[in-house]
Amino acid sequence: MDTMTPREDRFRSLFAAHHGAVLAFARRRSNPAHADDIAAETFLVAWRRLDDVPTRPGEALPWLYAVARHTLLNAARSDRRREALAVRIGEQQPTTDSLDTDGIARRADLATAWKRLSDTDQEVLALALWEDLPSPQAARVLGISPTAYRLRLSRARRALRRLLDPTPAPEEPTVRAVPSLQENSR
């Protein structure tokens, strides 16, 4: 038996009544491939802030459109920041006065690798490298624990290294656990 809470029922009604309109709104204003993500993010905000969604007839859809618009603007800002960062990486000048072709090639490789990193990896690396934030502060920016941040940073660095040096690393040997003496005595 499926029993919904009044909150769930209200959200389902809101979604059923307005998802198509919000999706069409997003498709008209963004790349159609991203419209589903924009609509999903809009309804995620609606779920989180359901008490803020107007209940009077005709007011919920404009509220959802405003949320979708802000989501689109945030996505556009994020895209611009990512592109600007990739350009800054590629445009950095050599530190010596002589022409350093190896350095130029490394920067070009770095700019290419940067573009291939996930958004999450780019953000974590940018907080560490460009913002020079210690783990607790960077974690606060992302809304995660410092331990989770350090784990993400480690993974992002490993991903960047793989992109910069595509030669496969040797496989690490499999280590089997040796039972302890206490386990053997049982």
N, C-alpha and C positions, 0 to 999 in steps of 0.2 A: 504494500500500500504506500503510495507516494504522497506524503503530506508536506506541503510547502508552508513556510512561514509567510506571514503577510508581506515581509520585506522581499522575499524571493518572488512571490506572486506579483508584487508591484513591479519589480525589475523585469520579469518575463513579459509583462504587459507592455512596459515601456519599450523593451527590445522589439517585440513583435510589431508594435505600432510604428516605430520610427527607424528601424535598422535600414530598411531600403532607402529611405530619404537621406540618412546620414551617409550611407555608402555612395549614393549618387552625388551628394555634395562633395565628398572626398575625390571621387573620380573626375569631377569637373575641375578640380583645383590641383591635382597632383598626377603623377605618373599612375596610370591605371593599375600597374603591378603593386603599387604601394597603398592603393585605396582600401583594401581589406584590412591592412595593418592600422591605418588611420581610424577606420570605423571600430576596429577591435579596441584600440587604445581609448577611443571616445567612450565606449560602453564600459570599459574598465574604470575610467574616472567616474562615470555615472553610478556604477555599483558602489565604489568607495564613498562617493558623496551623495548617495541616494536621498538623504534627508535634505540636501540642498536643491534637488531637482524640483522645479515648480510643479504643483499639483493641479493648478487651474487649467481648464481646457485651452489649448492653443499656446501654452507657455513652455512646455517641455521641449518641443522641437527647436525653437530658437536657442534655448539653453544648450541643447546638444550641439547645435551648429556652432555656438561660441566655443565649446570645448573642442570640437573638431578643428576649428580655425586655429586655436592655440596649439593644438597638436601638430598641425601642418607647419605653423611658424617655428615651433621647436625643432621639427625635423629639418626644415630648411636651414636654420641656424647651425644645427649639428653638421649638416652636409658642408656648409661653407667653412666651418672651423676645421673639419677634416681635410678639405681641399687646401685650405690656407696652410695648414701644418705640413702637408705633403710638399707644397710649393716651397715653404721655408726650408725644409730639409734639403730639397734639391738645389736651392739657390745659395746655400751657405758657401762662402768663399774660402779658398785655401788660406791657412794661417801664414804661409811663407810667401815671399814675393815671386819666387820662381814658379813656373808652370808645373804643377804636380798632377800628371795625368792619372796616376794611380789613385790619388785622393779624389779627383773628379769622378773617376769610374766608381769608387766606393760610395760616394754620395749619390750617384745615379742609381746604383744598386739598392741603396738604402731607401731612396724615394720610391722605387718600384716595389720593394718588399713592404714598405709601410702601407701602401695602397692595398696590398693583398691581405693585411692583417684584419681581423674582425674589429668591429667598433669597440668592443669591450677591451681587447688587447691594446688598441690604440689609446683609449682613454686611460688605462692603467699605466702604460708607459709614459704618456704625456704628463700625468701627475707626478711621476717619479723623476723624469728627466728634465722637463721644461719648467714645471712648477716647483720642483725640488722640495716636495712635501714629504715629511717623514710618514711612515706607515700609519700611525694613529690619525693624523690629519687627513691623509689621502683616503683612508677608510671612511672617515666621517663624510667626506665629499660624496662618496659613492653610496653611503648608507649601509655599509657592511662592517664586519668586525676587522680589526687590524690583522688577525690571523688569516681571514679570508682574503684580505687585500694582498698580503704577502704571497699567498698561494697563487692568486691571479697574476701578480707581477712575475713570479717565477715562470708560470706557464707562458705568459706573453713574451718574456725574454727568450724562452726556449723556442717559441714559434718564430720569433724574429731571426734567431740564429739559424733555424732550419731554412728559412726563406733566403737568407744571405749565403748559406753554404749548403746547397742541396745534396751534397754527397751523403749517402746514408751513414749514420753512425753505427759502429759495431754493436751487435746485440749484446745486451748485458746477460751474464749467465743467470740461470734460474737457481735461486737459493731455496733449498728445501729446509723446512723447519726440523730441528732435531728435538725429539721429545725430551723433556726435562726428566731428571731423576724422580721427581715427585709423581709425574704422570706414569712412569714405568712401575712404580711401587703400588699402584692401585689395582 
